[in-house]
Amino acid sequence: MALKHRAYPSCMATLPGYAQLTFPDAPEGRPYVLVNMVMSGDGKIVIEGTEQGLGSSSDQALMGQLRSHADAVLNGAETLRKSGSSPLPASEEMRALREYRGLPRAPLGVVLSRSGDLPLDGEFFTSPAFESVVFLADSAHDDRRRAVEATGRRVVSVPVGDSVRAMLRALRVDFGVRVLLCEGGAALNGALFDADAVDEYFVTVGARIVGGDVALTPVRGDRAPSSALVRPLTLVSAVTNPETSEVYLRYRVGTTQGRTSS
Ligand SMILES: NC(=O)c1ccc[n+]([C@@H]2O[C@H](COP(=O)([O-])OP(=O)(O)OC[C@H]3O[C@@H](n4cnc5c(N)ncnc54)[C@H](OP(=O)(O)O)[C@@H]3O)[C@@H](O)[C@H]2O)c1
């Protein structure tokens, strides 16, 4: 399937890759959800505890291009603890593109947590360059909740048994989020897929073999793999980068007949 293009101001006309994507309207009651990850050739998403070193600067640029479309960028709490979380598009060009699209210069930063055990002195809570919100399960201890609230960032309580759906509903209805970009980690991605709430899956395959005894892959969960819950993917585009030997894959979740298999 060919990628759709739209007219850009002349200064934007030469932008490559994911800057020129278009997406369908958000479904009823939740945003249109994109998941974006980078993994090694052997399917690993971390080296020594973080994603650092898996993707090239070209991959980073593509990530920034995806952010240019997003109303909000979501991470799981463990990613915030391990890697930090910032929704900022890295380049001035991408910030300008957002303005051209009528979006704020930075997406809303979003983190989902059950525990409320979060790095409150980190950029996610202190940066004046973007707004952020924590969706916190109602099972979190009150002292943790109060500590997060004391940062001045918004905290939204979600039911622990239905946190993903409640968060998505609130993002769409209360925060006006139409395009949500989830940048991991694996547990959050797993919860989104299990809620049948992922529309597109972007994954960069890096030219690395990580090996080792840690097998964190892009999507994981507490349940055993089940053939009833396998999600089919339909390839939208596959772009090779001869300079970095990376492959950039874009999938729509579902078959060509519909969002899920029959
Ligand atoms: N290669 C890549 O592209 C990439 C991208 C992102 C992250 N990473 C790496 O992935 C690792 C983190 O992945 P991970 O799977 O361990 O953790 P994660 O998905 O980042 O975060 C898991 C945490 O998110 C919260 N959470 C997840 N699902 C929830 C739900 N349904 N309801 C409420 N809270 C929920 C919980 O927070 P609490 O623990 O606070 O309760 C949970 O422990 C890091 O090492 C990071 O560097 C790699």
The ligand as a Tripos MOL2 file, in Angstrom:
@<TRIPOS>MOLECULE
LIG
   48    52     1     0     0
SMALL
NO_CHARGES

@<TRIPOS>ATOM
      1 N1         13.5490   -0.4990   22.6000 N.am      1 LIG1
      2 C1         12.5510    0.3520   22.7660 C.2       1 LIG1
      3 O1         11.9820    0.8850   21.8050 O.2       1 LIG1
      4 C2         12.0880    0.6940   24.1680 C.ar      1 LIG1
      5 C3         11.0630    1.6280   24.3330 C.ar      1 LIG1
      6 C4         10.6150    1.9050   25.6200 C.ar      1 LIG1
      7 C5         11.1820    1.2510   26.7090 C.ar      1 LIG1
      8 N2         12.1720    0.3700   26.5120 N.ar      1 LIG1
      9 C6         12.7530   -0.3240   27.6670 C.3       1 LIG1
     10 O2         11.7520   -1.1660   28.2100 O.3       1 LIG1
     11 C7         11.9770   -1.2990   29.6090 C.3       1 LIG1
     12 C8         10.6740   -1.0880   30.3490 C.3       1 LIG1
     13 O3          9.7000   -1.9970   29.8700 O.3       1 LIG1
     14 P1          8.7830   -2.7800   30.9070 P.3       1 LIG1
     15 O4          7.9480   -3.7070   30.1370 O.co2     1 LIG1
     16 O5          9.6590   -3.3250   31.9770 O.co2     1 LIG1
     17 O6          7.9300   -1.6290   31.6110 O.3       1 LIG1
     18 P2          6.9340   -0.4950   31.0530 P.3       1 LIG1
     19 O7          5.9480   -1.0860   30.1210 O.co2     1 LIG1
     20 O8          7.7170    0.6830   30.6220 O.co2     1 LIG1
     21 O9          6.2340   -0.0740   32.4190 O.3       1 LIG1
     22 C9          5.5700   -1.0460   33.1930 C.3       1 LIG1
     23 C10         4.8810   -0.3210   34.2970 C.3       1 LIG1
     24 O10         3.8550    0.5330   33.7600 O.3       1 LIG1
     25 C11         2.7240    0.5030   34.6020 C.3       1 LIG1
     26 N3          1.6650   -0.2420   33.9200 N.ar      1 LIG1
     27 C12         1.7800   -1.0450   32.8380 C.ar      1 LIG1
     28 N4          0.5890   -1.5400   32.5270 N.ar      1 LIG1
     29 C13        -0.2870   -1.0380   33.4210 C.ar      1 LIG1
     30 C14        -1.6780   -1.1720   33.6080 C.ar      1 LIG1
     31 N5         -2.4220   -1.9470   32.8130 N.pl3     1 LIG1
     32 N6         -2.2700   -0.4970   34.6300 N.ar      1 LIG1
     33 C15        -1.5450    0.2940   35.4320 C.ar      1 LIG1
     34 N7         -0.1990    0.4660   35.2970 N.ar      1 LIG1
     35 C16         0.3970   -0.2060   34.3030 C.ar      1 LIG1
     36 C17         3.1530   -0.2310   35.8720 C.3       1 LIG1
     37 O11         3.7800    0.8020   36.6500 O.3       1 LIG1
     38 P3          4.2210    0.6960   38.1890 P.3       1 LIG1
     39 O12         5.3880   -0.2380   38.2160 O.co2     1 LIG1
     40 O13         4.5650    2.0950   38.5890 O.co2     1 LIG1
     41 O14         3.0590    0.1730   38.9350 O.co2     1 LIG1
     42 C18         4.1630   -1.2130   35.3000 C.3       1 LIG1
     43 O15         5.0390   -1.7660   36.2240 O.3       1 LIG1
     44 C19        13.0180   -0.2680   30.0080 C.3       1 LIG1
     45 O16        14.2340   -0.9370   30.2620 O.3       1 LIG1
     46 C20        13.1440    0.6230   28.7840 C.3       1 LIG1
     47 O17        14.4500    1.0940   28.6230 O.3       1 LIG1
     48 C21        12.6410    0.0580   25.2690 C.ar      1 LIG1
@<TRIPOS>BOND
     1     1     2 1
     2     2     3 2
     3     2     4 1
     4     4     5 ar
     5     4    48 ar
     6     5     6 ar
     7     6     7 ar
     8     7     8 ar
     9     8     9 1
    10     8    48 ar
    11     9    10 1
    12     9    46 1
    13    10    11 1
    14    11    12 1
    15    11    44 1
    16    12    13 1
    17    13    14 1
    18    14    15 2
    19    14    16 1
    20    14    17 1
    21    17    18 1
    22    18    19 2
    23    18    20 1
    24    18    21 1
    25    21    22 1
    26    22    23 1
    27    23    24 1
    28    23    42 1
    29    24    25 1
    30    25    26 1
    31    25    36 1
    32    26    27 ar
    33    26    35 ar
    34    27    28 ar
    35    28    29 ar
    36    29    30 ar
    37    29    35 ar
    38    30    31 1
    39    30    32 ar
    40    32    33 ar
    41    33    34 ar
    42    34    35 ar
    43    36    37 1
    44    36    42 1
    45    37    38 1
    46    38    39 2
    47    38    40 1
    48    38    41 1
    49    42    43 1
    50    44    45 1
    51    44    46 1
    52    46    47 1
@<TRIPOS>SUBSTRUCTURE
     1 LIG1         1 GROUP 0 **** ****
